[in-house]
Amino acid sequence: YYGGDFTEAIFGFAYRPVKNDRWNALTKYTYYDNLASPGQLGPTEAVPDFRQRSHIVDTDVNYDVAQPLTIGGKYGLRFSQLQDSRTGGPWFDSTTNLLILRLDFHIVKQWDLLTEARTLWVVQAKDAASGALVGVYRHLSANLKMGVGYNFTNYSDDLTDLSYKSRGWFVNALAEF
C-alpha cells in the first residue's frame, strides 16, 4: 500500500494603486510537494510513479499604455527536484524558466482581445518550446469578464503542471473585488 502526499504553500504580494492603477504587479512564491495517491491516474491511465517538490517564483507585471492597450509580462522560475519512484531513490534537479509577453487590446464596447507569446525552457534537459495563446473576452459587468481562447503551446503557465497537455481551447473568468 502506497499513500499519497501533497503540500502546497503560497505567499504573494500585489501592487495595484487605488488612485492610479496604470502599473499592476503580482509576485508569488509557491512551495509544492506532490506524491500522487494510487487513486490518481496519470496520462497513460496508470498511477504516476514519481514525486515532485518545487520552489516556484512568479512575477506578473501589466502597464496600461493608453486607453485601448495594455502590455504585460510574466516571468516564472521553478527549482524542482523529481524522484522517479514512489518508494525512494535519487532526486534529479530540474530548473525551468517561463517567459510570457502579453498584449491586451480593448476592441469595442465590452470586448477585449488577448495575445501572448510564450517560451518555456528546461535547463537540465536543454529543451525549449515557444508558442502563442489568444483569447477574446466580454465584460459582463464592471467587475467580471468571461473569455474563450486557444493555447497553441502544450504547456501551462502554472509551473506545478508537468503534464504538457495544455494545448487547446479554454474558458476563463476574471473578477475584481
QUITAUR-V784257 format. One record per pair of residues at least 12 apart in sequence whose ideal C-beta (glycine too) atoms are under 6 Angstrom apart, sorted by the first residue. I is the first residue (numbers start at 1). J is the second residue. Records with the same first field share a line. If there is no record, write none. Layout:
I=J  J
This chain:
2=38  86
4=35  36  37
5=35
6=34
7=33
8=32
9=31
10=30
11=29
12=28
13=27
14=26
22=64
23=63
24=62
25=61
26=60
27=59
28=58
29=57
30=56
32=54  160
33=53
34=52
35=51
36=48
49=86
50=82  84
51=83
52=82
53=81
54=78  80
55=79
56=78  159
57=77
58=76
59=75
60=74
61=73
68=105  106
69=105
70=104
71=103
72=102
73=101
74=100
75=99
76=98  159
77=97
78=96  159
79=95
80=94
82=94
93=124
94=124
95=123
96=122
97=121
98=120
99=119
100=116  118
101=117
102=116
103=115
110=138  139
111=138
112=137
113=136
114=135
115=134
116=133
117=132
118=131  153
120=155
131=152  153
132=152
133=151
134=149  150
135=147  149
143=175  176
144=175
145=174
146=173
147=172
148=171
149=170
150=169
151=166  167
154=167
